[in-house]
Amino acid sequence: MDIQKEFDELTDTLKQQRDKIEVQIHLANMDAKDEWHKGEEKWGEFIDALGVIADDSKETSAELIHATKVIGDELKETYSRISERLK
C-alpha cells in the first residue's frame, strides 16, 4: 500500500474518532478529560509529523515514518479508551 494512502486513511479514521469524542467530551468525567488532553498533545505531534512526511522537498526517514505510525496507533488506543468511558 502506498505510504501516503495509508496515512490518509489513518488520518481520516482519527479525525472521525476525534470529532465524535469532542462532541461527547463535555459529558465526560475528569479521567476521560485528562486522557483527552494528553491525546490532543499526541494529535499535534501526529499532524506535525505528517506535515514533514508529506513535504516532498524533504527526505523522510524510515525512523520518522515508524514513529508517526506508533503515535497514530497510540491515538487509536487512546480514542478507543475514551469512547468506552463515554458509553
Secondary structure per residue as TSV (DSSP state, phi and psi in degrees):
chain	resnum	aa	ss	phi	psi
A	1	M	-	360.0	139.7
A	2	D	-	-61.4	132.2
A	3	I	H	-61.1	-38.6
A	4	Q	H	-65.5	-41.4
A	5	K	H	-63.7	-40.5
A	6	E	H	-61.0	-44.8
A	7	F	H	-70.0	-34.5
A	8	D	H	-61.7	-44.6
A	9	E	H	-64.9	-43.0
A	10	L	H	-63.3	-43.0
A	11	T	H	-62.0	-43.5
A	12	D	H	-60.6	-45.2
A	13	T	H	-61.9	-45.5
A	14	L	H	-64.9	-40.1
A	15	K	H	-61.5	-42.8
A	16	Q	H	-62.8	-47.0
A	17	Q	H	-61.4	-44.8
A	18	R	H	-61.2	-47.3
A	19	D	H	-62.4	-42.9
A	20	K	H	-63.7	-43.7
A	21	I	H	-66.1	-40.2
A	22	E	H	-58.9	-37.6
A	23	V	H	-65.8	-38.9
A	24	Q	H	-87.7	-15.4
A	25	I	G	-62.4	-26.9
A	26	H	G	-63.6	-21.2
A	27	L	G	-97.8	-0.6
A	28	A	S	-81.0	160.4
A	29	N	-	-80.5	174.6
A	30	M	H	-62.1	-35.3
A	31	D	H	-62.0	-44.7
A	32	A	H	-65.3	-39.1
A	33	K	H	-64.1	-41.9
A	34	D	H	-61.3	-44.7
A	35	E	H	-65.5	-37.0
A	36	W	H	-60.1	-45.7
A	37	H	H	-63.5	-38.9
A	38	K	H	-65.5	-39.6
A	39	G	H	-63.5	-36.1
A	40	E	H	-63.8	-35.9
A	41	E	H	-64.4	-43.8
A	42	K	H	-63.8	-38.3
A	43	W	H	-59.0	-43.9
A	44	G	H	-60.8	-43.2
A	45	E	H	-61.6	-43.2
A	46	F	H	-62.4	-48.1
A	47	I	H	-64.5	-40.8
A	48	D	H	-61.4	-45.0
A	49	A	H	-65.1	-38.4
A	50	L	H	-61.5	-36.8
A	51	G	H	-61.4	-39.4
A	52	V	H	-69.0	-44.0
A	53	I	H	-64.1	-39.2
A	54	A	H	-76.8	-15.4
A	55	D	-	-76.8	104.1
A	56	D	T	-64.6	-18.0
A	57	S	T	-80.2	-9.5
A	58	K	S	-113.2	142.2
A	59	E	-	-79.2	131.4
A	60	T	-	-102.2	126.4
A	61	S	-	-83.1	154.2
A	62	A	H	-62.5	-32.6
A	63	E	H	-64.5	-42.8
A	64	L	H	-66.0	-41.6
A	65	I	H	-60.8	-46.1
A	66	H	H	-62.4	-46.0
A	67	A	H	-61.6	-38.7
A	68	T	H	-67.2	-40.1
A	69	K	H	-62.9	-40.1
A	70	V	H	-62.0	-46.0
A	71	I	H	-60.6	-43.9
A	72	G	H	-60.4	-42.7
A	73	D	H	-65.1	-40.0
A	74	E	H	-63.0	-39.7
A	75	L	H	-64.3	-41.3
A	76	K	H	-57.6	-44.8
A	77	E	H	-65.5	-43.3
A	78	T	H	-61.5	-48.0
A	79	Y	H	-63.9	-35.7
A	80	S	H	-65.5	-43.4
A	81	R	H	-61.7	-44.3
A	82	I	H	-64.0	-44.2
A	83	S	H	-58.8	-41.5
A	84	E	H	-63.2	-38.2
A	85	R	H	-68.4	-27.0
A	86	L	H	-85.9	-6.9
A	87	K	-	-75.8	360.0
